[in-house]
């Protein structure tokens, strides 16, 4: 499975997308009619019109699923901006696209100081448990795992699902699905905390290497902290033979968080099926970032 992580217009998502999805749970026709009055986008209007024309009443059970998924995908994937006649699409943000298991591995490296990132089987087991029940309060890892915070007013797994993962527990204020969102205020907090978390990860790796720092150590640090725009080539691997890969990709994830914070944007994560999906196999002797 792949992960797609993109910045989204915080006001549009909070004021229109979330309210649309909440109303659609009980009255999808009213939700679609309200949405039509808020958008200035031909493709979204066409999809909403098709859904209304084929509507058979009630909530999401009354909508045609193919057009519904296409509409939700457009609302949550594209860059939206206010215009004189309603919200319009500016384009599609490149964001971060990569293997979901690897992205979760990278995020846990960043967020969880107890995560055994250099131990292949132990880290694989931790990720498997996290996918089954993504915990809260682990920042980017919780988002990539599909956990929702703040708690939504609708079950997100009923809106969009690729793997059928999901839980909606009102009493515990806990929800997760194959997609999740964080508001701009949370993304700004993550951006402010990035430097200390990255320094913590570098210190863990320094201790693991028993003080044998590679000559590119300071260049790696500059890349991860956003002080350099070029990821250095490593003469000696960090965290195994794929060390260069995790250095580059954690740097890309960190850069995306900083960019979203500068834009005062939220973040949306989708777990999607790759175009050519291969069967899942057993974990290798190395974790995604090596051992």
Wavefront OBJ file of the C-alpha trace (Angstrom):
o trace
v 0.000 0.000 0.000
v 1.085 3.573 -0.673
v 0.739 6.668 1.452
v -0.150 10.083 0.023
v 0.409 13.012 2.390
v -0.641 16.475 1.224
v -1.203 19.969 2.643
v -4.820 21.176 2.440
v -6.456 24.580 2.831
v -7.327 24.597 6.515
v -10.351 26.869 6.263
v -11.843 24.958 3.324
v -11.364 21.589 4.995
v -12.632 22.678 8.392
v -15.597 24.806 7.306
v -16.771 22.919 4.233
v -15.360 19.396 3.868
v -15.890 18.279 7.468
v -19.353 19.838 7.701
v -20.316 18.306 4.330
v -19.241 14.823 5.417
v -20.941 15.155 8.789
v -24.289 16.118 7.227
v -23.937 13.468 4.503
v -24.059 10.725 7.132
v -27.744 11.420 7.766
v -28.913 13.532 4.796
v -26.611 13.196 1.808
v -28.987 15.035 -0.544
v -28.991 18.178 1.614
v -25.221 17.916 2.027
v -24.705 17.739 -1.742
v -27.064 20.650 -2.402
v -25.262 22.778 0.186
v -21.884 21.864 -1.294
v -23.008 22.845 -4.792
v -23.714 26.350 -3.520
v -20.213 26.660 -2.049
v -18.049 25.532 -4.972
v -16.939 27.086 -8.244
v -15.531 23.916 -9.760
v -17.021 22.221 -12.793
v -15.840 18.679 -12.077
v -17.018 18.694 -8.459
v -20.363 20.174 -9.494
v -20.742 17.486 -12.166
v -20.063 14.728 -9.640
v -22.407 16.243 -7.054
v -25.097 16.612 -9.721
v -24.744 12.951 -10.739
v -25.024 11.898 -7.109
v -28.171 13.955 -6.619
v -29.727 12.594 -9.810
v -29.175 8.985 -8.697
v -29.913 9.596 -5.014
v -32.312 7.151 -3.359
v -32.648 8.885 -0.003
v -31.050 8.844 3.417
v -27.361 9.077 4.204
v -24.389 7.513 2.433
v -26.369 4.376 1.679
v -28.357 6.429 -0.807
v -25.435 7.559 -2.992
v -23.704 5.883 -5.926
v -20.295 4.856 -4.605
v -18.023 5.453 -7.614
v -19.027 9.101 -7.983
v -19.012 9.565 -4.208
v -15.418 8.336 -3.894
v -14.369 10.558 -6.817
v -15.994 13.608 -5.194
v -14.445 12.999 -1.768
v -11.079 12.400 -3.423
v -11.295 15.748 -5.220
v -12.377 17.611 -2.087
v -9.548 16.177 0.010
v -6.776 15.902 -2.598
v -6.797 19.196 -4.497
v -5.621 22.665 -3.511
v -8.673 24.872 -2.973
v -8.862 28.651 -2.700
v -11.771 31.082 -2.253
v -12.994 32.948 -5.323
v -15.698 35.470 -6.125
v -18.162 32.690 -7.068
v -17.125 30.084 -4.524
v -14.215 27.802 -3.743
v -12.140 26.833 -6.783
v -9.356 24.355 -7.527
v -5.842 25.752 -7.952
v -4.227 22.425 -8.759
v -2.804 19.390 -7.024
v -0.098 19.637 -4.380
v 2.770 17.215 -4.988
v 3.044 16.361 -1.292
v 4.740 13.129 -0.222
v 4.028 9.799 -1.934
v 5.685 6.568 -0.878
v 5.315 3.096 0.532
v 2.970 3.204 3.532
v 4.979 0.779 5.656
v 8.163 2.740 5.033
v 6.454 6.062 5.779
v 5.136 4.688 9.070
v 8.629 3.392 9.882
v 10.125 6.837 9.229
v 7.447 8.617 11.257
v 7.931 6.272 14.224
v 11.681 6.870 14.031
v 10.938 10.567 14.375
v 8.153 10.448 16.950
v 8.820 7.489 19.256
v 12.168 7.394 21.102
v 11.502 3.773 22.103
v 10.876 2.551 18.532
v 13.494 -0.138 17.678
v 14.156 1.194 14.186
v 17.447 -0.694 13.696
v 15.935 -4.091 14.615
v 14.057 -5.508 11.642
v 11.693 -7.957 13.324
v 11.002 -5.865 16.395
v 10.238 -2.755 14.336
v 8.044 -4.755 11.935
v 6.009 -6.080 14.859
v 5.595 -2.597 16.278
v 4.318 -1.281 12.934
v 1.906 -4.183 12.511
v 0.380 -3.437 15.896
v 0.253 0.270 15.126
v -1.614 -0.311 11.864
v -4.189 -2.444 13.668
v -4.680 0.181 16.373
v -2.893 3.507 15.739
v -2.316 5.246 19.044
v -2.816 8.949 19.669
v -0.181 11.496 20.680
v 2.557 10.295 18.348
v 2.350 13.205 15.957
v 3.039 12.395 12.330
v 3.029 8.646 13.043
v -0.533 8.812 14.407
v -1.663 10.696 11.285
v 0.029 8.233 8.927
v -1.503 5.370 10.906
v -4.962 6.869 10.282
v -5.847 8.102 13.786
v -8.056 11.213 13.885
v -7.484 14.182 16.164
v -9.576 16.131 16.871
v -12.301 13.496 17.058
v -14.584 13.826 13.993
v -18.365 14.166 14.058
v -18.680 11.283 11.556
v -17.062 7.839 11.191
v -14.242 8.489 8.685
v -13.971 4.838 7.623
v -17.483 5.097 6.152
v -16.395 8.012 3.958
v -13.275 6.491 2.414
v -11.761 3.021 2.763
v -9.150 0.983 0.899
v -8.281 -1.722 3.438
v -11.477 -1.710 5.472
v -9.592 -0.502 8.551
v -11.496 1.671 10.951
v -13.030 2.269 14.334
v -15.327 4.986 15.632
v -15.731 5.019 19.403
v -17.710 8.068 20.530
v -17.381 7.316 24.216
v -13.588 7.071 24.036
v -13.362 9.912 21.471
v -11.210 7.665 19.301
v -11.384 7.133 15.548
v -9.133 5.801 12.821
v -9.501 4.953 9.140
v -7.514 4.567 5.926
v -7.323 8.355 5.794
v -6.915 11.078 8.394
v -6.512 14.844 8.810
v -4.777 17.314 11.082
v -5.627 21.027 11.343
v -3.137 23.804 10.676
v -2.739 24.524 14.396
v -1.473 20.979 14.976
v 0.837 21.124 11.949
v 2.322 24.375 13.282
v 3.057 22.638 16.605
v 4.715 19.749 14.785
v 6.879 22.146 12.797
v 7.996 23.898 15.984
v 8.937 20.536 17.533
v 10.742 19.130 14.491
v 14.225 20.315 15.373
v 14.246 18.752 18.839
v 12.796 15.466 17.523
v 15.321 15.270 14.692
v 18.177 16.057 17.079
v 16.907 13.263 19.345
v 16.921 10.812 16.435
v 20.437 11.856 15.435
v 21.606 11.360 19.007
v 20.089 7.849 19.048
v 21.914 7.024 15.834
v 25.145 8.506 17.198
v 24.881 6.262 20.258
v 24.094 3.242 18.080
v 27.194 3.905 15.985
v 29.239 4.108 19.209
v 30.546 7.565 18.303
v 31.781 6.462 14.858
v 30.185 9.349 13.002
v 30.449 9.284 9.200
v 32.243 12.261 7.638
v 28.935 13.573 6.245
v 27.315 13.805 9.700
v 27.004 17.591 9.760
v 25.694 17.606 6.180
v 23.070 15.032 7.214
v 22.103 17.193 10.161
v 21.812 20.290 7.943
v 19.579 18.393 5.490
v 17.259 17.021 8.161
v 16.912 20.379 9.925
v 16.102 22.197 6.690
v 19.354 24.175 6.594
v 20.330 22.546 3.286
v 18.249 21.715 0.206
v 20.459 18.812 -0.867
v 20.601 15.417 0.796
v 24.236 14.316 1.079
v 25.524 11.078 -0.392
v 26.827 8.870 2.406
v 30.217 7.184 2.195
v 29.274 5.134 5.266
v 25.677 3.975 5.872
v 23.552 5.155 8.755
v 21.244 2.477 10.207
v 22.309 -0.126 7.680
v 22.819 -0.229 3.903
v 19.621 1.739 3.256
v 20.679 4.557 5.571
v 20.830 7.047 2.732
v 17.191 6.297 1.937
v 15.883 7.053 5.431
v 18.001 10.191 5.690
v 16.571 11.483 2.420
v 12.950 10.531 3.113
v 12.756 11.753 6.693
v 14.178 15.005 5.349
v 11.404 15.119 2.744
v 8.708 14.441 5.353
v 10.143 17.140 7.620
v 10.285 19.598 4.714
v 6.616 18.922 3.925
v 5.600 19.620 7.539
v 7.565 22.888 7.498
v 6.039 23.886 4.158
v 2.500 23.181 5.373
v 3.160 25.196 8.537
v 4.445 28.159 6.493
v 1.280 28.007 4.374
v -0.885 27.690 7.517
v -2.266 24.512 5.956
v -3.555 21.285 7.417
v -2.372 17.823 6.365
v -4.377 14.922 4.930
v -3.038 11.354 4.723
v -4.556 8.720 2.410
v -3.610 5.057 2.249
v -4.144 3.957 -1.353
v -3.541 0.872 -3.436
v -0.536 1.171 -5.790
v -1.152 0.699 -9.494
v 0.823 -2.565 -9.560
v 0.289 -4.051 -6.138
v 2.460 -7.032 -5.254
v 1.428 -9.549 -2.592
v 2.721 -8.762 0.854
v 5.575 -10.972 1.997
v 7.379 -11.738 5.187
v 9.667 -9.067 6.632
v 13.255 -9.260 5.444
v 16.234 -9.297 7.725
v 16.389 -5.524 7.399
v 13.795 -2.968 8.353
v 12.906 -0.290 5.744
v 15.766 1.859 7.014
v 18.125 -1.037 7.464
v 19.537 -2.597 10.574
l 1 2 3 4 5 6 7 8 9 10 11 12 13 14 15 16 17 18 19 20 21 22 23 24 25 26 27 28 29 30 31 32 33 34 35 36 37 38 39 40 41 42 43 44 45 46 47 48 49 50 51 52 53 54 55 56 57 58 59 60 61 62 63 64 65 66 67 68 69 70 71 72 73 74 75 76 77 78 79 80 81 82 83 84 85 86 87 88 89 90 91 92 93 94 95 96 97 98 99 100 101 102 103 104 105 106 107 108 109 110 111 112 113 114 115 116 117 118 119 120 121 122 123 124 125 126 127 128 129 130 131 132 133 134 135 136 137 138 139 140 141 142 143 144 145 146 147 148 149 150 151 152 153 154 155 156 157 158 159 160 161 162 163 164 165 166 167 168 169 170 171 172 173 174 175 176 177 178 179 180 181 182 183 184 185 186 187 188 189 190 191 192 193 194 195 196 197 198 199 200 201 202 203 204 205 206 207 208 209 210 211 212 213 214 215 216 217 218 219 220 221 222 223 224 225 226 227 228 229 230 231 232 233 234 235 236 237 238 239 240 241 242 243 244 245 246 247 248 249 250 251 252 253 254 255 256 257 258 259 260 261 262 263 264 265 266 267 268 269 270 271 272 273 274 275 276 277 278 279 280 281 282 283 284 285 286 287 288 289 290 291
